[in-house]
């Protein structure tokens, strides 16, 4: 299992938001990649501007403003 951190500081979004309202292709791809990695058993943290602190589809979403975790693979 890998510890994966994905970060995006573009538009405001998070995993649930991508499913709740229309989103751009980049945001959808970001959320789907994070969920696919989590589904394969990886520990995934996704950081995005304005993201809610929530676990969605196995991905720990956090606002990018909170900073990156101290370590990842």
MIKOLMI-883011 format. One record per residue (C-alpha): residue number from 1; residue in one letter; y, x, z. Coordinates in nm, 3 decimals, decimal comma. Example, Ala and Ser with C-alpha at 12.3 -4.5 7.8 and 13.67 -1.06 7.14 Angstrom:
<sites>
nr / rest / y / x / z
1 / A / -0,450 / 1,230 / 0,780 $
2 / S / -0,106 / 1,367 / 0,714 $
</sites>
This chain:
<sites>
nr / rest / y / x / z
1 / X / 0,000 / 0,000 / 0,000 $
2 / X / 0,344 / 0,130 / -0,089 $
3 / X / 0,673 / 0,063 / 0,083 $
4 / X / 0,906 / -0,051 / -0,197 $
5 / X / 1,282 / -0,105 / -0,181 $
6 / X / 1,463 / -0,272 / -0,471 $
7 / X / 1,842 / -0,299 / -0,467 $
8 / X / 2,100 / -0,478 / -0,682 $
9 / X / 2,473 / -0,508 / -0,611 $
10 / X / 2,563 / -0,732 / -0,904 $
11 / X / 2,592 / -1,108 / -0,870 $
12 / X / 2,508 / -1,296 / -0,550 $
13 / X / 2,140 / -1,402 / -0,545 $
14 / X / 1,813 / -1,383 / -0,357 $
15 / X / 1,454 / -1,493 / -0,417 $
16 / X / 1,495 / -1,855 / -0,313 $
17 / X / 1,823 / -1,889 / -0,509 $
18 / X / 1,650 / -1,784 / -0,833 $
19 / X / 1,416 / -2,082 / -0,790 $
20 / X / 1,686 / -2,324 / -0,667 $
21 / X / 1,943 / -2,289 / -0,944 $
22 / X / 1,980 / -2,141 / -1,293 $
23 / X / 1,988 / -1,763 / -1,283 $
24 / X / 2,035 / -1,481 / -1,528 $
25 / X / 1,746 / -1,292 / -1,681 $
26 / X / 1,811 / -0,976 / -1,481 $
27 / X / 1,815 / -1,163 / -1,150 $
28 / X / 1,500 / -1,356 / -1,239 $
29 / X / 1,320 / -1,037 / -1,348 $
30 / X / 1,428 / -0,860 / -1,027 $
31 / X / 1,296 / -1,144 / -0,807 $
32 / X / 0,972 / -1,177 / -1,005 $
33 / X / 0,906 / -0,800 / -0,994 $
34 / X / 0,958 / -0,799 / -0,617 $
35 / X / 0,723 / -1,098 / -0,573 $
36 / X / 0,457 / -0,946 / -0,802 $
37 / X / 0,460 / -0,619 / -0,606 $
38 / X / 0,432 / -0,811 / -0,278 $
39 / X / 0,143 / -1,016 / -0,419 $
40 / X / -0,040 / -0,689 / -0,490 $
41 / X / -0,014 / -0,599 / -0,122 $
42 / X / 0,294 / -0,376 / -0,118 $
43 / X / 0,558 / -0,404 / 0,153 $
44 / X / 0,867 / -0,504 / -0,046 $
45 / X / 1,228 / -0,521 / 0,069 $
46 / X / 1,476 / -0,660 / -0,182 $
47 / X / 1,845 / -0,598 / -0,126 $
48 / X / 2,098 / -0,802 / -0,319 $
49 / X / 2,466 / -0,879 / -0,283 $
50 / X / 2,507 / -1,185 / -0,061 $
51 / X / 2,132 / -1,234 / -0,014 $
52 / X / 2,014 / -1,445 / 0,278 $
53 / X / 1,798 / -1,264 / 0,534 $
54 / X / 1,471 / -1,440 / 0,450 $
55 / X / 1,110 / -1,371 / 0,361 $
56 / X / 1,024 / -1,544 / 0,034 $
57 / X / 0,696 / -1,507 / -0,158 $
58 / X / 0,610 / -1,207 / 0,059 $
59 / X / 0,939 / -1,026 / -0,009 $
60 / X / 1,182 / -0,944 / 0,271 $
61 / X / 1,527 / -1,027 / 0,129 $
62 / X / 1,836 / -0,872 / 0,290 $
63 / X / 2,201 / -0,841 / 0,189 $
64 / X / 2,266 / -0,505 / 0,021 $
65 / X / 2,569 / -0,475 / 0,248 $
66 / X / 2,328 / -0,420 / 0,540 $
67 / X / 2,228 / -0,084 / 0,389 $
68 / X / 1,898 / 0,058 / 0,272 $
69 / X / 1,601 / 0,115 / 0,501 $
70 / X / 1,558 / 0,471 / 0,630 $
71 / X / 1,242 / 0,535 / 0,427 $
72 / X / 1,040 / 0,408 / 0,129 $
73 / X / 0,773 / 0,543 / -0,105 $
</sites>
